[in-house]
């Protein structure tokens, strides 16, 4: 019986999943999200406009930027 010889596997170089602009948008979205959570932090009035309205909008905007960065081609 003869041995079956398989050709050596070619090394496939795979690039990054996203390009530079996508990663930059993801980092911007992460920074906006962190800013939103930082706006929620504090020991002042819990029902302040900043904590109940502004900060959640900023967090959702950060998530939206990250979502856009992932889906952008």
Protein Blocks (a to p, Z undefined) as FASTA:
>chain_A
ZZdddddddddddddfbdfklmmmmmmmmmmmmmmmmmmgcjbdfkbfklmmmmmmmmmm
mmmmmmmmmmpZZ
